[in-house]
């Protein structure tokens, strides 16, 4: 009886061990499947790895990261246009003082850098910031006009005046601008061949020659006289006589040079343009 009970106990124990082993083996097999299922689930919920890489510059680059477009070369930025407009408006409404324009002014185009015997110049004297006198001289081979007038500036820095001299009579307008003066003369009666000179608006500045180089007049003459027997033997010097240095014959740009012999007798006289290098023989004058 005891043996049968023991045998039955052993049988039941063996069966329990087999069942336990079977259950354990089943759990081990289900574990990889469950892990694989979880991995697939995660791959479906998370984006692929390459999609997480930040995008580089290209057609897919967000618009805000693109470099700014260059400005159109024909159009200024709004701020620049505004500042220029404000500056122009300020200049147009500014009142210039005639006292700041006192002194001599020279035509920018009709002067001794363009020809030897042409020169337009004006002289301004002031009595107050808006009133004074204007004296102007115009040459065109010979003196065209030599006139003076009283001027009174208006709100737009402009004054009108009348002139009357041997060449003719008429009206004029003078306008003060930044660093320059503009004058227009209108001939009402006088020599018809002078109308072109009068009817063109002229611009005057303090020094139209400031960017030009003045050459040595003596060196220019000596180079001119080289290999010329009648000139090469002379000695050359500046002529400072009043007779030859009045009007526009002798100026800072136009020098009178004389050639003298061994007895210091003047044999030749020349006009030398130190700006252009042009030489005129004045000996016959």
TALINMO-V996084 format. One record per backbone hydrogen bond with DSSP energy under -0.5 kcal/mol. NH is the residue of the N-H (numbers start at 1). CO is the residue of the C=O. Records with the same first field share a line. If there is no record, write none. Layout:
NH: CO / CO
This chain:
5: 1
6: 2
7: 3
8: 4
9: 5
10: 6
11: 7
12: 8
13: 9
14: 10
15: 11
16: 12
17: 13
18: 14
19: 15
20: 16
21: 17
22: 18
23: 19
24: 20
25: 21
26: 22
27: 23
28: 24
29: 25
30: 26
31: 27
32: 28
33: 29
34: 30
35: 31
36: 32
37: 33
38: 34
39: 35
40: 36
41: 37
42: 38
43: 39
44: 40
45: 41
46: 42
51: 48
52: 48 / 49
53: 50
61: 58
65: 62
66: 63
75: 72
81: 77
82: 78
83: 79
84: 80
85: 81
86: 82
87: 83
88: 84
89: 85
90: 86
91: 87
92: 88
93: 89
94: 90 / 91
96: 94
98: 129
100: 97
101: 98
102: 99
103: 124
105: 122
106: 205
107: 120
108: 203
111: 109
114: 111
115: 111
118: 115
120: 110
121: 137
122: 105
123: 135
124: 103
125: 133
127: 131
128: 131
131: 128
132: 151
133: 125
134: 149
135: 123
136: 147
137: 121
138: 145
139: 119
140: 142
141: 117
142: 140
144: 138
145: 138
147: 136
149: 134
151: 132
153: 130
154: 158
157: 154
159: 174
161: 172
163: 170
165: 168
169: 189
170: 163
171: 186
172: 161
173: 184
174: 159
175: 182
176: 157
177: 180
179: 177
180: 177
181: 204
182: 175
183: 202
184: 173
185: 198
186: 171
187: 185
188: 169
189: 169
191: 167
194: 191
195: 192
198: 194
199: 195
202: 183
204: 181
205: 106
210: 207
212: 209
215: 213 / 274
217: 215
220: 216
221: 217
222: 218
223: 219
224: 220
225: 221
226: 222
228: 225
229: 227
231: 228
232: 228
233: 229
234: 231
235: 260
237: 258
239: 256
240: 238
244: 241
245: 241 / 242
249: 246
251: 254
255: 253 / 272
257: 255 / 270
258: 237
259: 268
260: 235 / 258
261: 265
264: 261
267: 259
268: 259
270: 257
271: 280
272: 255 / 270
273: 271 / 278
274: 253 / 272
277: 273
280: 271
282: 269 / 280
283: 269
285: 282
